């Protein structure tokens, strides 16, 4: 900590271990995990908010899964995808079993496979660590509790629920979606309520901006006056999308359909080949960056209940028809949306047709559900998390924050 490095700062995606000079800025390391898309997007949202609101900070964002031992990494990623997509009943059993106790053998294997990741974190020497995936808190628990790593660990829970996999020793602060999640974390797992901050799930800054719907519809080649329905596949549990679209057209031929199929090219081609009634509008799309724009032009969104998807939809204030849920965490997300009056479950094509058409036919109902969604959404969650992290990471009155007190 005392010597001065002549090196230039390393790229944020690949932090390295140059020493900090006595006048260095505070350092924040954001750690996500590429098993599912939402954890990574939450990490990017927090990283962006930190850089935008606190430019004095040096901020890096890394993927914990990508830094693991290669065979472990491959099994971790493909195993998760295969379980939730092909064997959801097995995933439910695993989810419920690991919510009761940490599997000892799996934890030991994870620690061995994560040696490279731990060394990287130590070399970069952050002042605060922010985790948006549960793998990082598990790997950091031992070095934090033994004093080998002195940076406080902050954890962002990215669903409308908590789970034992997020609960590890040495965590300084939790950021959660709602008061309900805070209560569950405290009552079920004994989290210290003083360390739990209700912020919402972090989404990108553009979700907090008021959209110009007419301009966006024109940009996407849509009629500003016709109703628009957005289908989001997300890659997992896409639901009966094709049959649902055809069902909606039987009742509302004027409905414009946007079907975002992610990286599922087979599904995209299948949707694109659907027979269209005369005058019907259908855009079958692949992976898109501008999800916010797509949500903004929609009157109704049909999607599975991923943590980030639900948070983004609520931030934009759009009724959500939930077409599928991964067992466990996404079922809890669906519960939260329905309880808030911000959407409906519809797990079959006829149910999707019914819910969507009813919302399109009843403007008052649609407006009421949209208001509830907007009230439930927390578009400024990333900013709130960034401010809380910065308060601990930045030096005050020439001294470093809590990590350095008494050092």
C-alpha positions as CSV (number, residue, x, y, z in Angstrom):
1,X,0.0,0.0,0.0
2,X,2.9,2.3,0.4
3,X,4.8,2.1,-2.9
4,X,3.9,4.1,-6.0
5,X,3.2,2.2,-9.2
6,X,4.1,3.7,-12.6
7,X,1.7,1.4,-14.4
8,X,-1.4,2.7,-16.1
9,X,-4.7,1.4,-14.9
10,X,-5.6,-2.0,-16.3
11,X,-8.7,-2.5,-18.4
12,X,-11.8,-2.9,-16.2
13,X,-12.5,-6.4,-17.6
14,X,-9.1,-7.7,-16.6
15,X,-8.1,-6.1,-13.2
16,X,-4.5,-6.8,-12.2
17,X,-2.5,-6.2,-9.1
18,X,-0.7,-2.9,-9.4
19,X,-0.1,-1.3,-6.0
20,X,-2.0,1.7,-4.9
21,X,-0.3,5.0,-4.1
22,X,-1.2,7.0,-1.1
23,X,-3.3,9.3,-3.2
24,X,-5.1,6.6,-5.1
25,X,-8.8,6.5,-5.6
26,X,-11.1,4.0,-4.0
27,X,-11.5,0.7,-5.8
28,X,-14.6,-1.3,-6.3
29,X,-14.7,-4.8,-7.8
30,X,-18.1,-5.8,-9.2
31,X,-18.4,-9.6,-9.6
32,X,-21.1,-11.3,-11.6
33,X,-21.5,-14.8,-13.0
34,X,-22.3,-16.0,-16.5
35,X,-24.8,-18.7,-15.6
36,X,-28.0,-17.2,-16.8
37,X,-28.1,-13.6,-18.3
38,X,-29.6,-11.7,-15.4
39,X,-26.7,-11.8,-13.0
40,X,-24.4,-10.3,-15.6
41,X,-26.8,-7.5,-16.6
42,X,-27.2,-6.6,-12.9
43,X,-23.4,-6.4,-12.6
44,X,-23.2,-4.2,-15.6
45,X,-26.0,-1.9,-14.2
46,X,-24.2,-1.4,-10.9
47,X,-20.8,-0.9,-12.7
48,X,-22.3,1.7,-14.9
49,X,-24.0,3.5,-12.0
50,X,-20.7,3.6,-10.0
51,X,-18.8,5.1,-12.9
52,X,-21.5,7.6,-13.8
53,X,-22.2,8.8,-10.3
54,X,-18.8,8.4,-8.7
55,X,-16.0,9.1,-11.2
56,X,-13.3,9.2,-8.5
57,X,-13.7,5.5,-8.1
58,X,-11.8,2.9,-10.0
59,X,-14.3,0.3,-10.9
60,X,-13.8,-3.1,-12.6
61,X,-16.4,-5.8,-13.5
62,X,-15.4,-9.5,-13.8
63,X,-17.2,-12.8,-14.3
64,X,-16.5,-15.2,-11.4
65,X,-17.6,-18.2,-13.5
66,X,-15.2,-17.4,-16.3
67,X,-12.3,-17.3,-13.8
68,X,-12.9,-20.8,-12.5
69,X,-11.0,-24.0,-13.4
70,X,-12.0,-24.8,-16.9
71,X,-13.7,-28.2,-16.4
72,X,-15.6,-26.8,-13.4
73,X,-16.7,-23.8,-15.4
74,X,-18.0,-25.9,-18.3
75,X,-20.0,-28.2,-16.0
76,X,-21.3,-25.2,-14.0
77,X,-22.7,-23.4,-17.1
78,X,-23.9,-26.3,-19.2
79,X,-25.3,-28.2,-16.1
80,X,-27.4,-25.2,-15.1
81,X,-28.8,-24.7,-18.6
82,X,-29.6,-28.3,-19.1
83,X,-31.3,-28.7,-15.7
84,X,-33.6,-25.7,-16.0
85,X,-34.4,-26.3,-19.7
86,X,-34.6,-30.1,-19.9
87,X,-35.1,-31.4,-16.3
88,X,-36.9,-28.6,-14.3
89,X,-38.1,-31.2,-11.7
90,X,-34.4,-32.0,-10.9
91,X,-33.6,-28.4,-10.7
92,X,-36.5,-27.9,-8.2
93,X,-35.1,-30.7,-6.0
94,X,-31.6,-29.2,-6.1
95,X,-32.9,-25.7,-5.4
96,X,-34.9,-26.9,-2.4
97,X,-32.2,-29.1,-1.0
98,X,-29.5,-26.4,-1.2
99,X,-32.0,-24.0,0.5
100,X,-31.8,-26.2,3.6
101,X,-28.0,-26.7,3.9
102,X,-24.8,-26.1,1.9
103,X,-23.6,-29.3,0.2
104,X,-20.2,-29.9,1.8
105,X,-18.5,-31.8,-1.0
106,X,-19.7,-29.4,-3.7
107,X,-18.4,-26.4,-1.5
108,X,-15.0,-28.0,-1.2
109,X,-14.8,-28.6,-4.9
110,X,-15.8,-25.0,-5.6
111,X,-13.1,-23.7,-3.3
112,X,-10.5,-25.8,-5.1
113,X,-11.7,-24.8,-8.5
114,X,-11.8,-21.1,-7.5
115,X,-8.2,-20.7,-6.5
116,X,-7.3,-18.6,-9.6
117,X,-10.3,-16.3,-9.0
118,X,-9.3,-15.7,-5.3
119,X,-5.8,-14.9,-6.3
120,X,-7.1,-12.4,-8.9
121,X,-9.3,-10.6,-6.3
122,X,-6.4,-10.4,-3.8
123,X,-4.1,-9.0,-6.4
124,X,-6.5,-6.3,-7.4
125,X,-6.9,-5.3,-3.8
126,X,-10.3,-3.7,-3.9
127,X,-11.8,-1.4,-1.1
128,X,-15.3,-2.9,-1.6
129,X,-16.5,-6.0,-3.5
130,X,-20.0,-6.1,-5.0
131,X,-21.4,-9.5,-5.9
132,X,-24.4,-10.0,-8.2
133,X,-24.1,-13.8,-8.3
134,X,-23.9,-16.2,-5.4
135,X,-20.8,-18.0,-6.5
136,X,-18.5,-15.1,-5.5
137,X,-19.8,-14.8,-1.9
138,X,-19.2,-18.6,-1.5
139,X,-15.6,-18.3,-2.8
140,X,-14.8,-15.2,-0.8
141,X,-16.2,-16.4,2.6
142,X,-13.1,-18.1,3.8
143,X,-10.5,-15.4,2.8
144,X,-12.8,-12.7,4.3
145,X,-13.4,-14.5,7.6
146,X,-9.7,-15.4,8.0
147,X,-8.6,-11.9,7.3
148,X,-6.7,-12.8,4.1
149,X,-9.1,-10.4,2.2
150,X,-10.0,-7.3,4.1
151,X,-12.4,-5.7,1.6
152,X,-16.1,-5.7,2.7
153,X,-18.3,-7.8,0.6
154,X,-21.7,-6.4,-0.6
155,X,-24.2,-8.8,-2.1
156,X,-27.0,-7.9,-4.6
157,X,-29.7,-10.5,-4.6
158,X,-31.1,-10.6,-8.1
159,X,-34.5,-12.2,-7.5
160,X,-37.7,-11.3,-5.5
161,X,-36.6,-14.0,-3.0
162,X,-33.5,-15.1,-1.1
163,X,-31.9,-18.5,-0.9
164,X,-29.3,-20.1,1.4
165,X,-26.8,-20.0,-1.5
166,X,-26.5,-16.2,-0.9
167,X,-25.9,-16.6,2.8
168,X,-22.1,-16.9,3.6
169,X,-20.0,-15.6,6.5
170,X,-18.4,-12.2,6.2
171,X,-21.0,-10.4,4.1
172,X,-21.1,-6.7,5.1
173,X,-24.3,-5.7,3.3
174,X,-27.2,-7.1,1.3
175,X,-29.3,-5.3,-1.3
176,X,-32.7,-6.8,-1.8
177,X,-35.8,-6.4,-4.0
178,X,-38.4,-5.6,-1.4
179,X,-39.4,-5.5,2.3
180,X,-40.8,-9.0,1.8
181,X,-37.4,-10.3,0.8
182,X,-35.7,-8.4,3.7
183,X,-38.1,-10.1,6.1
184,X,-37.5,-13.5,4.7
185,X,-33.7,-13.1,4.8
186,X,-33.9,-12.0,8.4
187,X,-36.4,-14.6,9.6
188,X,-35.4,-17.6,7.6
189,X,-31.6,-17.2,7.6
190,X,-30.9,-14.9,10.5
191,X,-29.5,-12.1,8.4
192,X,-28.8,-8.9,10.4
193,X,-31.6,-6.5,9.4
194,X,-29.2,-3.6,9.9
195,X,-27.1,-5.0,7.0
196,X,-30.0,-5.4,4.6
197,X,-31.0,-2.4,2.3
198,X,-34.1,-2.5,0.2
199,X,-33.2,-1.1,-3.1
200,X,-34.9,-3.2,-5.8
201,X,-33.0,-5.2,-8.4
202,X,-30.5,-3.1,-10.4
203,X,-31.4,-2.3,-14.0
204,X,-29.7,-0.1,-16.6
205,X,-30.0,3.7,-16.3
206,X,-32.1,4.0,-19.5
207,X,-35.0,2.2,-17.7
208,X,-35.4,5.2,-15.5
209,X,-35.9,7.6,-18.5
210,X,-39.4,8.4,-19.8
211,X,-39.7,6.9,-23.3
212,X,-41.1,8.6,-26.3
213,X,-43.4,5.7,-27.3
214,X,-44.6,7.2,-30.6
215,X,-41.1,7.9,-31.8
216,X,-39.9,4.4,-30.8
217,X,-42.8,2.7,-32.6
218,X,-42.0,4.6,-35.7
219,X,-38.3,3.6,-35.4
220,X,-39.3,0.0,-35.1
221,X,-41.6,0.1,-38.1
222,X,-44.8,-0.1,-36.0
223,X,-48.1,1.8,-36.3
224,X,-48.3,4.2,-33.3
225,X,-52.1,3.7,-33.1
226,X,-52.3,-0.1,-33.1
227,X,-51.9,-2.3,-30.0
228,X,-48.5,-3.9,-29.6
229,X,-47.6,-7.1,-27.7
230,X,-44.0,-8.0,-26.9
231,X,-43.0,-11.7,-26.4
232,X,-39.6,-12.3,-24.7
233,X,-38.2,-15.9,-24.8
234,X,-35.0,-15.3,-22.9
235,X,-33.6,-18.6,-24.0
236,X,-35.1,-20.8,-21.2
237,X,-38.7,-22.0,-20.8
238,X,-40.0,-20.0,-23.8
239,X,-43.5,-21.3,-23.4
240,X,-46.1,-21.9,-26.2
241,X,-45.2,-18.7,-28.1
242,X,-46.3,-19.7,-31.6
243,X,-49.8,-21.0,-30.5
244,X,-50.3,-17.9,-28.3
245,X,-49.5,-15.5,-31.1
246,X,-52.0,-17.2,-33.4
247,X,-54.6,-17.2,-30.7
248,X,-54.2,-13.5,-30.1
249,X,-54.7,-12.8,-33.8
250,X,-58.0,-14.7,-33.7
251,X,-59.4,-12.1,-31.4
252,X,-57.3,-9.1,-32.2
253,X,-56.0,-9.2,-35.8
254,X,-54.8,-5.5,-35.3
255,X,-52.3,-6.6,-32.7
256,X,-48.7,-5.9,-33.7
257,X,-46.4,-8.7,-32.4
258,X,-42.7,-8.4,-31.5
259,X,-41.2,-11.8,-30.7
260,X,-37.7,-11.6,-29.3
261,X,-36.2,-15.1,-29.3
262,X,-32.8,-14.4,-27.9
263,X,-30.1,-16.7,-29.2
264,X,-32.7,-19.4,-29.9
265,X,-32.4,-19.2,-33.7
266,X,-34.6,-22.3,-34.2
267,X,-37.4,-20.7,-32.3
268,X,-36.9,-17.4,-34.2
269,X,-37.2,-19.2,-37.6
270,X,-40.3,-21.1,-36.4
271,X,-42.0,-17.8,-35.3
272,X,-41.0,-16.1,-38.5
273,X,-42.7,-18.8,-40.6
274,X,-46.1,-18.4,-38.9
275,X,-49.0,-17.8,-41.2
276,X,-50.1,-14.2,-40.8
277,X,-53.7,-13.0,-41.2
278,X,-54.1,-10.2,-43.7
279,X,-52.7,-7.0,-42.3
280,X,-51.1,-8.7,-39.3
281,X,-47.7,-7.4,-38.1
282,X,-45.1,-9.8,-36.8
283,X,-41.4,-9.1,-36.2
284,X,-39.4,-12.3,-35.2
285,X,-36.1,-11.1,-33.7
286,X,-33.0,-12.6,-32.2
287,X,-30.8,-11.3,-29.4
288,X,-31.3,-7.5,-28.8
289,X,-29.5,-5.0,-26.7
290,X,-32.4,-2.5,-26.7
291,X,-34.8,-4.4,-24.5
292,X,-35.9,-1.1,-22.9
293,X,-37.0,0.3,-26.2
294,X,-39.0,-2.9,-27.0
295,X,-40.7,-2.9,-23.6
296,X,-41.5,0.8,-24.0
297,X,-43.4,0.3,-27.3
298,X,-45.4,-2.6,-26.0
299,X,-48.9,-2.4,-24.4
300,X,-48.4,-5.8,-22.9
301,X,-45.2,-7.9,-22.3
302,X,-45.3,-11.7,-22.3
303,X,-42.2,-13.3,-20.7
304,X,-40.9,-15.7,-18.2
305,X,-40.3,-14.4,-14.7
306,X,-36.6,-13.9,-14.5
307,X,-35.4,-11.4,-11.9
308,X,-34.0,-8.9,-14.4
309,X,-36.9,-9.3,-16.9
310,X,-39.5,-8.6,-14.2
311,X,-37.6,-5.7,-12.8
312,X,-37.1,-4.1,-16.2
313,X,-40.7,-4.6,-17.1
314,X,-41.8,-3.1,-13.9
315,X,-39.4,-0.1,-14.3
316,X,-40.9,0.7,-17.6
317,X,-44.4,0.2,-16.2
318,X,-45.8,-2.5,-18.5
319,X,-48.3,-5.2,-17.6
320,X,-46.5,-8.6,-17.5
321,X,-48.1,-11.8,-18.6
322,X,-45.9,-14.6,-17.1
323,X,-45.6,-17.4,-19.6
324,X,-43.2,-19.6,-17.7
325,X,-41.0,-19.8,-14.6
326,X,-37.8,-21.7,-13.7
327,X,-38.7,-23.7,-10.6
328,X,-37.6,-22.0,-7.4
329,X,-36.4,-18.4,-7.7
330,X,-38.5,-17.5,-10.8
331,X,-41.7,-18.9,-9.3
332,X,-41.1,-16.5,-6.3
333,X,-40.6,-13.6,-8.8
334,X,-44.0,-14.5,-10.4
335,X,-45.6,-14.6,-6.9
336,X,-44.2,-11.1,-6.3
337,X,-45.5,-9.6,-9.6
338,X,-49.0,-11.2,-9.2
339,X,-49.2,-10.1,-5.5
340,X,-48.4,-6.5,-6.6
341,X,-51.2,-6.6,-9.1
342,X,-48.6,-5.9,-11.9
343,X,-49.3,-8.9,-14.0
344,X,-50.8,-12.4,-14.4
345,X,-49.7,-16.0,-14.7
346,X,-50.6,-17.7,-18.0
347,X,-48.8,-20.9,-18.5
348,X,-50.6,-22.3,-21.6
349,X,-51.4,-20.8,-25.0
350,X,-55.1,-20.3,-24.3
351,X,-54.3,-18.6,-21.0
352,X,-51.9,-16.2,-22.7
353,X,-54.4,-15.5,-25.3
354,X,-57.1,-14.7,-22.7
355,X,-54.9,-12.5,-20.6
356,X,-53.4,-10.5,-23.4
357,X,-56.7,-10.0,-25.3
358,X,-58.4,-8.9,-22.0
359,X,-55.7,-6.3,-21.4
360,X,-55.9,-5.0,-24.9
361,X,-59.8,-4.9,-24.9
362,X,-60.0,-3.1,-21.5
363,X,-57.9,0.1,-21.5
364,X,-58.9,0.9,-17.9
365,X,-57.6,-2.5,-16.7
366,X,-54.5,-2.1,-18.7
367,X,-53.8,1.3,-17.3
368,X,-54.4,0.1,-13.7
369,X,-52.0,-2.8,-14.1
370,X,-49.4,-0.6,-15.7
371,X,-49.7,1.9,-12.7
372,X,-49.2,-1.0,-10.3
373,X,-46.2,-2.2,-12.3
374,X,-44.6,1.2,-12.2
375,X,-45.2,1.5,-8.5
376,X,-43.7,-1.9,-7.9
377,X,-40.7,-1.1,-10.1
378,X,-37.5,0.4,-8.8
379,X,-35.7,1.9,-11.8
380,X,-33.2,3.7,-9.6
381,X,-32.0,0.6,-7.7
382,X,-28.5,0.7,-9.4
383,X,-28.0,4.3,-8.4
384,X,-29.0,3.6,-4.8
385,X,-26.6,0.6,-4.6
386,X,-23.8,2.7,-6.2
387,X,-24.2,5.5,-3.6
388,X,-24.1,3.0,-0.7
389,X,-21.0,1.3,-2.0
390,X,-19.2,4.6,-2.8
391,X,-19.9,5.8,0.8
392,X,-17.7,2.9,2.0
393,X,-15.1,2.9,-0.8
394,X,-14.2,6.6,-1.2
395,X,-11.7,8.2,1.2
396,X,-13.1,10.7,3.7
397,X,-11.0,13.6,5.1
398,X,-7.8,12.2,3.7
399,X,-8.4,8.8,5.3
400,X,-9.7,5.6,3.7
401,X,-13.1,4.2,4.6
402,X,-14.1,1.6,7.2
403,X,-11.8,-1.0,5.8
404,X,-8.7,0.9,6.8
405,X,-9.8,2.1,10.2
406,X,-7.4,0.8,12.8
407,X,-5.0,-0.6,10.2
